[in-house]
Amino acid sequence: MGSDESATFLYYASHPLPVAVSIYGSPNNHILHTVLMHLSYLIFGVSEWALRMPAFLAGVAIVPLTYVAARSLGNRGALLAAALSASAPVLIDYSTDARGYTLLCCFVLICTAAMAEIIRSGSRIAVRIFAISAALGFYTVPVMLYPFVMLVVWGRKKALAGAIAAVLIAVALFVPVLLISGISSVMSNAYVRPLPIAEFIRSALPYLATVRAQLFVGIPAIVQILLAIGFVVAVRRQPMWIGFIPVIVLIGLQRVLPFPRVWLPFLVLLFITAAAAWPWDRSEPAVAGAVVIALAFTGFTTERVRETGELRAVREITRELNMRAQKGDAVLATSPSEMPIAFYCRRVEVLNPDVSRPRLFVIENRDYGQTLPRTLAFFKIDPTRYAIRRVRDFGSSALYELRRGERASRPQ
């Protein structure tokens, strides 16, 4: 289990359902996903696969929904777009991470297909589908705001009724949160703060490079180039992307640089648009199959660290702690290591540990620069007062044992 998915379970999904729908202590609570995780936990237990089941099923659903959305837009290349969604490593990663982002992608694709039908025929059924799907998207992750703005601007006056209904339904769903946690809990994000204008402008290009690297991880450069060419060719025929301009303006007004995962729904829409640029006829199934095979190979052979945080050797570290730790010991770990350890190892203090304990265990997570000295400094511990012994090295991490009252020593 990674950091964010562990936190979702420990703080929300493992508690009675009213906690999930009313306590918004952090943006980590993707409420609809948390509710589904809670139900899966009640039915199947606390296994990793059970907690990840909602995200996984939503990830699988992205594939046919991509095809449906592409067809609803009148695009050719729907099968190729679905193949890209099925095999893009980043979408596979989030389909195996118990977070709400694959659900968000599903709701955006449903909204896209519904908005295309609204523009084409003014269908009232499509209006209702758009309103419900958009509201559920907000209820999953509030960053639904960005694709919502894009689609509503695309639909213009025809989108007005569905947009108003979506907002009203979303507000109704958030009433328990607004009453218990307050509106500020939803409107603010402690992890994404407005930047000074100069810093925002200076950070824009490095941020775009980071977004590209994370969204297109494991996708060969030649495929990325073909996607870029296809998008540039086809975007002129796809008025949906006119609505992306207000999204950029909104980001500029907020002066925030969202986490790259926020752009996952736009990645799927990019696949749909780029796939429509090429004159696929009878060759499309073969090309789609080749894409799946190629991205499966590169995905399996590309090592990557989870964007939402992880401690790769968490199971091995937990086994060591279960053998060595006793009641009264504490484990010192900083984010994102503390949540996975707290999920797997319940017998020792991990969250809010008492650093005055005579014996401490310290976790070093090298993937995130969490060295022993930095962790001790974070907890304001003087290493000269302890005997320090390295219990075991796991390559990407290490476990140390600290005993107070014994002669201090360097890590062995």
C-alpha positions in Angstrom: 0.0 0.0 0.0 1.2 3.5 -0.8 1.0 6.6 1.4 -2.2 8.3 0.2 -4.2 5.1 -0.1 -3.1 4.0 3.4 -4.1 7.4 4.8 -7.5 7.2 3.1 -8.2 3.8 4.8 -6.7 4.7 8.2 -8.4 8.1 8.6 -11.7 7.6 6.7 -12.6 4.3 5.1 -11.9 2.1 8.2 -14.3 4.2 10.3 -18.2 4.2 10.2 -19.6 5.7 7.0 -20.7 9.0 8.5 -17.1 9.8 9.1 -16.3 9.5 5.3 -19.2 11.7 4.3 -18.8 14.5 6.8 -15.1 14.8 7.9 -13.0 16.5 5.3 -9.8 16.8 7.3 -7.7 16.9 4.1 -8.1 16.6 0.3 -7.0 13.0 0.7 -10.7 12.1 1.4 -12.1 11.5 -2.1 -15.5 11.1 -0.7 -17.3 8.9 -3.2 -14.2 6.7 -3.6 -13.8 6.5 0.2 -17.5 5.3 0.5 -16.8 2.6 -2.1 -13.6 1.6 -0.4 -15.5 1.4 2.9 -18.1 -0.9 1.4 -15.5 -3.1 -0.3 -13.7 -3.3 3.1 -16.9 -4.4 4.9 -17.5 -7.1 2.2 -14.0 -8.4 1.4 -11.9 -7.3 4.4 -8.7 -5.3 4.7 -6.7 -6.9 1.9 -4.9 -4.6 -0.5 -6.9 -5.9 -3.5 -10.2 -5.3 -1.6 -9.3 -1.7 -0.8 -8.2 -1.1 -4.4 -11.2 -2.8 -6.0 -13.2 0.5 -6.7 -10.2 2.2 -8.3 -9.4 -0.9 -10.3 -12.9 -1.4 -11.6 -13.1 2.3 -12.5 -9.7 1.9 -14.3 -11.1 -1.0 -16.3 -14.2 1.1 -17.1 -12.0 3.9 -18.6 -11.3 1.7 -21.6 -14.9 1.2 -23.0 -15.8 4.7 -21.8 -12.9 6.1 -23.9 -14.3 4.3 -26.9 -17.9 5.6 -26.2 -16.7 9.2 -25.8 -14.7 9.1 -29.0 -17.6 7.7 -30.9 -20.0 10.3 -29.4 -17.6 13.0 -30.6 -17.9 11.6 -34.1 -14.2 10.8 -34.0 -12.5 8.0 -36.0 -9.7 6.1 -34.1 -12.0 5.2 -31.2 -10.5 1.8 -30.9 -7.0 3.2 -30.9 -7.9 5.7 -28.2 -9.3 2.9 -26.1 -6.1 0.9 -26.7 -4.0 3.9 -25.5 -6.2 4.2 -22.3 -5.9 0.5 -21.7 -2.2 0.4 -21.9 -0.9 3.8 -20.7 1.3 3.0 -17.7 0.1 6.0 -15.7 -3.5 4.9 -16.0 -2.6 1.4 -15.0 -0.7 2.7 -12.0 -3.7 4.7 -10.8 -6.0 1.7 -11.4 -3.9 -0.1 -8.8 -3.8 2.8 -6.3 -6.8 3.1 -4.0 -7.5 6.8 -4.9 -10.3 8.5 -6.7 -8.6 9.5 -9.9 -9.8 6.6 -12.1 -13.3 7.3 -11.0 -12.8 11.0 -11.9 -11.6 9.9 -15.4 -14.8 7.8 -15.8 -17.1 10.7 -14.8 -15.3 13.1 -17.2 -15.6 10.6 -20.1 -19.3 10.2 -19.3 -19.7 14.0 -19.2 -17.9 14.3 -22.5 -20.2 11.9 -24.3 -23.3 13.5 -22.7 -22.2 17.0 -23.7 -21.6 15.9 -27.2 -25.2 14.6 -27.3 -26.5 17.8 -25.7 -24.8 19.9 -28.4 -26.0 17.6 -31.1 -29.6 17.1 -30.1 -30.4 18.9 -26.9 -31.4 15.6 -25.3 -32.9 16.0 -21.8 -31.6 12.6 -20.9 -28.1 13.6 -21.8 -28.5 16.8 -19.7 -29.5 14.6 -16.7 -26.6 12.2 -17.3 -24.2 15.2 -17.6 -25.5 16.8 -14.4 -25.3 13.6 -12.3 -21.9 12.5 -13.6 -20.4 16.0 -13.1 -21.8 16.1 -9.6 -20.4 12.7 -8.8 -17.0 13.8 -10.2 -17.0 16.8 -7.8 -18.0 14.4 -5.0 -15.0 12.2 -5.9 -12.3 14.9 -6.4 -13.2 18.6 -6.4 -10.6 19.2 -9.2 -13.5 18.0 -11.4 -13.8 21.8 -11.6 -11.2 21.9 -14.4 -12.8 19.4 -16.9 -16.2 20.8 -15.9 -15.2 24.3 -16.9 -13.8 23.0 -20.2 -17.0 21.0 -21.1 -19.4 23.8 -20.1 -17.5 26.4 -22.1 -17.7 24.0 -25.0 -21.4 23.5 -24.7 -22.1 27.2 -24.1 -25.8 28.0 -23.7 -26.8 24.4 -24.3 -24.7 23.4 -21.3 -26.3 25.9 -18.9 -29.1 23.7 -17.6 -26.9 20.7 -17.0 -24.2 22.9 -15.4 -26.6 24.5 -12.9 -28.1 21.1 -12.1 -24.6 19.6 -11.5 -23.7 22.4 -9.1 -26.9 22.0 -7.2 -26.5 18.2 -6.9 -22.9 18.6 -5.8 -23.7 21.1 -3.1 -26.5 18.8 -1.8 -24.0 15.9 -1.7 -21.5 18.1 0.2 -24.0 19.3 2.8 -22.7 17.0 5.6 -19.2 18.1 4.9 -20.2 21.8 4.9 -22.0 21.4 8.2 -19.4 19.4 10.0 -16.0 20.4 8.5 -16.9 23.8 7.0 -16.7 25.3 3.5 -13.0 26.2 4.0 -12.1 22.5 4.2 -13.3 21.9 0.7 -12.2 25.2 -0.9 -8.6 25.1 0.3 -5.7 22.6 -0.1 -2.8 22.8 2.3 -0.6 21.0 -0.2 -1.2 23.3 -3.1 -0.9 27.0 -2.3 -1.0 30.1 -4.5 2.5 31.2 -5.6 3.8 34.7 -6.0 3.3 35.8 -9.6 7.1 35.8 -10.3 7.5 32.4 -8.9 4.4 31.1 -10.7 5.8 32.3 -14.0 9.3 31.0 -13.3 8.0 27.6 -12.3 5.6 27.1 -15.3 8.0 25.5 -17.7 9.6 23.1 -15.2 6.1 22.2 -14.0 5.0 21.4 -17.6 8.1 19.2 -18.0 7.2 17.3 -14.8 3.6 16.8 -15.9 4.8 15.4 -19.3 7.3 13.1 -17.6 4.7 11.7 -15.1 1.7 11.4 -17.5 3.7 9.9 -20.3 6.0 7.7 -18.2 6.7 4.4 -19.9 5.5 5.6 -23.3 8.2 5.5 -25.9 9.4 8.9 -27.4 8.2 7.9 -30.9 4.7 7.3 -29.6 4.7 10.6 -27.7 5.8 12.4 -30.9 3.0 10.7 -32.9 0.5 11.7 -30.2 1.7 15.3 -30.3 1.4 15.4 -34.1 -2.0 13.8 -34.0 -3.2 16.2 -31.4 -2.0 19.3 -33.3 -3.6 18.1 -36.5 -6.9 17.1 -35.0 -7.5 19.7 -32.3 -8.7 22.2 -34.9 -11.5 19.9 -35.7 -12.4 19.3 -32.1 -14.1 22.4 -30.6 -14.1 20.8 -27.1 -10.6 22.1 -26.6 -11.7 25.7 -26.8 -12.9 25.2 -23.3 -9.3 24.5 -22.2 -8.4 28.1 -22.6 -10.6 29.2 -19.6 -9.0 26.3 -17.6 -5.5 27.8 -18.2 -6.9 31.3 -17.2 -8.4 29.8 -14.1 -5.0 28.2 -13.1 -3.3 31.5 -13.7 -5.8 33.4 -11.5 -5.4 30.8 -8.8 -1.6 30.9 -9.2 -1.4 27.2 -8.3 0.4 24.3 -10.0 -1.8 21.3 -9.4 -0.4 17.8 -8.8 0.3 16.2 -12.2 -2.4 13.5 -11.5 -5.0 16.3 -11.7 -4.5 16.2 -15.5 -5.3 12.5 -15.9 -8.8 13.1 -17.4 -7.2 15.5 -19.9 -4.7 12.8 -20.9 -7.5 10.5 -21.9 -9.2 13.3 -23.9 -5.8 13.9 -25.6 -5.7 10.2 -26.6 -9.2 10.6 -28.1 -8.2 13.7 -30.0 -4.8 12.5 -31.3 -6.2 9.1 -32.4 -8.7 10.9 -34.6 -6.0 12.5 -36.7 -4.8 9.5 -38.5 -6.7 7.9 -41.5 -7.4 4.6 -39.8 -9.5 2.2 -41.8 -9.1 -1.6 -41.7 -5.7 -1.3 -40.2 -6.9 0.2 -36.9 -7.4 -3.1 -35.0 -3.8 -4.1 -35.9 -2.4 -0.7 -34.9 -4.4 -0.7 -31.6 -3.1 -4.2 -30.8 0.5 -3.1 -31.6 0.1 -0.1 -29.3 -1.1 -2.3 -26.4 1.8 -4.8 -26.8 4.4 -2.0 -27.1 3.1 0.0 -24.1 2.7 -3.2 -22.0 6.4 -4.0 -22.7 7.6 -0.5 -21.9 5.3 -0.3 -18.9 6.6 -3.5 -17.4 10.3 -2.5 -18.0 10.0 1.1 -16.7 10.8 1.5 -13.0 8.7 4.3 -11.4 7.9 5.5 -8.0 4.3 6.2 -7.1 3.4 9.9 -7.3 1.2 9.6 -4.3 4.1 8.3 -2.1 5.2 4.9 -1.0 7.7 2.9 1.0 8.7 0.1 -1.4 10.1 -2.3 1.2 7.1 -1.8 3.6 6.3 -5.5 3.9 9.9 -6.5 4.6 10.2 -3.7 7.2 7.0 -4.7 8.8 8.2 -8.3 9.2 11.3 -7.0 10.9 9.3 -4.8 13.2 6.9 -7.7 14.1 9.9 -9.8 15.1 11.8 -7.1 17.0 9.5 -4.4 18.3 7.8 -4.7 21.6 5.0 -2.9 23.4 6.2 0.6 24.3 8.5 1.0 21.3 7.9 3.7 18.7 8.6 3.9 15.0 9.9 7.2 13.5 9.1 7.8 9.9 8.3 10.9 7.9 5.9 11.4 5.0 5.3 9.4 2.8 6.7 6.5 4.8 4.7 6.7 8.0 1.2 5.8 6.5 2.2 2.5 4.8 4.0 1.4 8.0 0.9 2.4 10.1 -1.3 0.4 7.8 0.7 -2.8 8.0 2.2 -2.6 11.5 -0.4 -1.9 14.2 1.5 -3.1 17.2 3.8 -0.1 17.6 3.4 3.7 17.6 3.8 5.1 14.1 1.5 8.1 13.8 2.3 10.7 16.5 5.0 8.6 18.1 6.3 9.3 21.6 9.9 10.1 21.0 10.7 9.8 24.7 10.5 6.0 24.5 13.7 4.2 25.5 13.8 2.3 22.2 13.0 3.7 18.8 13.0 2.3 15.3 13.8 4.7 12.5 12.9 4.2 8.8 15.1 5.5 6.1 13.4 5.9 2.7 16.0 6.8 0.1 13.5 7.2 -2.8 12.3 10.5 -1.1 15.6 11.6 0.5 14.5 10.5 4.0 17.9 9.8 5.5 18.5 8.8 9.1 20.0 12.2 10.0 17.1 14.1 8.4 14.5 11.9 10.1 16.2 12.4 13.5 16.3 16.1 12.9 12.6 16.2 12.0 11.7 14.6 15.3 14.3 16.8 17.2 16.3 13.8 18.4 19.9 14.1 19.5 21.7 11.1 18.0 24.5 11.3 20.5 22.2 10.1 23.3 21.5 6.8 21.6 23.2 3.7 20.5 22.3 3.4 16.8 22.3 0.1 15.0 21.2 -0.6 11.4 18.9 -3.6 11.6 18.7 -4.2 7.9 19.2 -2.5 4.6 16.6 -3.0 1.9 18.3 -1.1 -0.9 15.7 1.6 -1.3 15.3 1.9 2.4 16.7 0.8 5.8 15.6 0.1 9.3 17.6 1.4 12.3 17.2 0.6 16.0 18.0 3.3 18.6 18.5 2.5 22.3 18.8 5.3 24.8 20.9 4.9 27.9 23.5 2.8 26.2 26.8 4.1 24.9 26.2 6.1 21.7 27.7 4.7 18.5 27.7 5.3 14.8 25.2 3.3 12.7 26.6 -0.2 12.1 
